Amino acid sequence: DDLRESPLVTLAEQLIGKGVQLSIYDPDVQLSRLLGANRRFIETQLPHIGDLLKPDLDAIIAESEMLIVGVSNPAIFDAIATHSRAEQRIIDLVKLPALDGMRAQVEGLCW
């Protein structure tokens, strides 16, 4: 849960700074479990993270024009494969498996 060195936090900051509306899904991040310097860091860098973190990945996929996948998690992969739409764009930072059946437009970066 240490977010202080996370490039995804930096990416979120930059997108918010550009006026992009974000929803964040990360099954490994629970604000109630963040402590000390880690908690202070995230409250300083992403003060609205509580509003951005969403518990329902399927709803995020349904509502989003673009998805940025930065966490390697089979449940996330399955949800994207099942619920993504042809008009969606996915920026893939983790190398999604089985791209052949993906309905969305996928662009891989950094792999």
RANOR-V588510 format. One record per backbone hydrogen bond with DSSP energy under -1.0 kcal/mol. NH is the residue of the N-H (numbers start at 1). CO is the residue of the C=O. E is the energy in kcal/mol with one decimal. If there is no record, write none. Layout:
# RANOR-V588510
NH	CO	E
NH	CO	E
This chain:
# RANOR-V588510
6	3	-1.5
10	6	-1.2
11	7	-2.4
12	8	-2.4
13	9	-2.6
14	10	-2.4
15	11	-2.5
16	12	-2.6
17	13	-2.4
18	14	-1.2
19	16	-1.8
20	15	-2.5
24	52	-3.1
29	26	-1.7
33	30	-2.1
34	31	-1.3
38	35	-1.1
39	35	-1.3
40	36	-2.4
41	37	-2.6
42	38	-2.1
43	39	-2.3
44	40	-1.6
45	41	-3.1
46	42	-2.4
49	46	-2.1
51	48	-1.3
52	48	-1.4
53	49	-2.7
54	24	-3.2
60	56	-1.8
61	57	-2.6
62	58	-2.3
63	59	-2.0
64	60	-1.3
67	89	-2.4
69	91	-2.6
77	73	-2.3
78	74	-2.6
79	75	-2.1
80	76	-2.4
81	77	-2.6
82	78	-2.2
83	79	-2.8
84	80	-2.1
88	85	-1.6
89	65	-1.9
90	105	-3.4
91	67	-3.1
92	107	-2.9
93	69	-2.6
102	99	-1.4
105	88	-2.8
107	90	-3.0
109	92	-2.7
